[in-house]
Amino acid sequence: MGFYYYKDGEKIGPVSEAELKDLAFCGKIKPDTLLVKEFPHGGDPFFASDIVRDCYFCNFFIPRRKLAVLLLLFLTVGFLFSLYLGVLISHSGRYLLAATPIVLYFVIGGILLSYASRLKIF
């Protein structure tokens, strides 16, 4: 069963419940968006909060532009800090251990960037 949602007065759909949750996760559908179930003769409209209440962005919404700035700031500071730690460790004579902060930075950065691409903030 599909749903229709209203955006700027236009009826869009049908979309599945999973697609609705993805749209809410990306910030395209908010808890106050009106939905209608797909029936042959329509249905009573209800708010999207009934469907997407477990969505992160419905309970704690951060605008995508602000989230992108925070992510880039975190990645930049994290990279500089990992370089600093690498230099400190290499001065102690443990050269193999010196690469660990940089490797961890790339692993965590990759996870954050894949999460950001799912949110479509870039």
Buried (B, 14 or more C-beta within 10 A) or exposed (E): EBBBBBEEEEEBBBBEEEBBBBBBBBBBBBBEBEBBBBEEEEEEEEEBBEBBEEBEBBEEEBEBEEBBEEBEEEBEEBBEEBEEBBEEBBEEEEEEEBEBBBEEBEEBBEEBEEEBEEBEBE
